[in-house]
């Protein structure tokens, strides 16, 4: 489409006008040199009175404050430090061990991956990781699943 329409063009997708950027120069001009103009997100479709958090909220001053608060909190928990690397490595070993127990049988590993990510967060928050069969951990995972989904 780039040869036919150029580096910047619009298309209509499901009743929405979408701007398409092609090529390094066009992307750099839009996202690096003019981020305030091009960095917004389309409305997600949630109710107006519901906070959309950091990922789905519109780019602007509110988003910048949420991002700063989130990064500060994550740094306090060890993000960007070598200590977090050790926790992730430990959890990766535990994940490999659990997957190895399947003996090569076809297995949906999405629950294992969810547990691994949650365990890294738990180790940051509570200072310890849980066994995947731990009753307290399973209760926590169930509560989180109900809250999110």
N, C-alpha and C positions, 0 to 999 in steps of 0.2 A: 504493500500500500504506500510505502514511502516514495517509490518512484512515481506513482500516479498522483499523490496528494501533497507530497512535500514533508518537511520535518515537523510541522505543526498543523493538525487538522481536527475537526470535531466530528463525532458520530453520535447518533441517537441510539441509546441502548436501554430498552425497557422503559421508555418514557422519560429518560434522563439524558441530558446533553453531556457528553464526555469529551474532554480534550485529550488528544493523543500526542505525545511528544516522542519524536524519533531522533536518535543521534545524540552523541555526547554533548555537542555544543548547545542544542536546544534544551536538553535536560539541565545542564549546568546554568544556563541563562535563567531558567524558570525557578529551579529549586535552590540554587546557591546564591545567585545575585538578587533574586526577588522572593525570598521565602515567605514574607508576609502576604504576598498576593496569591501564591500558588500552593501554600502548605495546608490549606483547610481540607476538611473531610466533609463528604455529603452527609445530610441528616440520616441517622441510622434507622429511624422509624419507631423509636421508643417514645413513650409519652413525654410530653414537654416538661412535666414536673419531676421526672425521674433523672437523677444524676447519671451521666453516661461514663463516669470514671475518667481515667487518663487515656485509654486507647481509643475510645469512640467519641470523645468530646471534641468540639470544634477548636481549631487552632486559634489562639489569642492569649490574652492576659490570664484568664482562668486556667487554661491548659498549661501555660508556663509555670504558674504557681503550683499546680498539681504535680508537674514533672519534677520541679525542684524539691518538693516535699518527698516525693517517692524516691528520688535518687539519694537524698539525705538519709532517709530511713534504711534503704538497702545498703548504703555504705556502712551504717552503724551495725548492720547484721553481717558485714564482711564482704560485700560485693566489691570486686576489684582487688581483693587481697589474696595472698597465697593461701590463707587458712581455708578459704572457700574451695580452692582447688583440691585440697585434701579431702574435704567432705564429698565433693563430687566424685573423686576417684574412688573413695570408699563405697559410695552408693553404686557406682558403675560395676565394681567387683561383685557386690551383692546381687545386682541385676543379672550379670552374666551367670552367676551361680544358680539363680532361680530359673533362668532360661535353659541352662544345661540340664536341669532336672527333668525337662520335658522329653529328654531322650530323642530329640529330632522329630517328635510327633507334631503334626500341624496344630498350632496354638495361637490364639488371639492374644498378642502380648500388650494390648492397649492398657489393660489393668496393671500389668507389671510396670509399664512406663509411667503411668499415673502415680503408682506407689513410689517409684524411684524419685520423681520430681517432688512429690509431697514429702518424702523423707529428707531430701536436701533442705527443704523449707523448714521442716521440723527440727533438723539438726541446727539450723541457724537460729530458730526461735527458742527452742527448749534445751539446746545443748546436747541432744542425743538423737539417734535414729531408732526406728522401731523395726522389729521383725515384721515381714509382710503378713504373718498370721497372728500378730499380737491383737488381742481383743480390743484394747484401748485404741490402737491405731485404726483398726477396721471400723470402730464406732466413729472416730474422727472423720475418716474418709466418707462414711455414709452421710454424716451431717453436712459435710462440705458438698457432697453430690446433691443433697436435697436443697441446699441454699442456692447453688449455681444452676441446677437443671430443673 
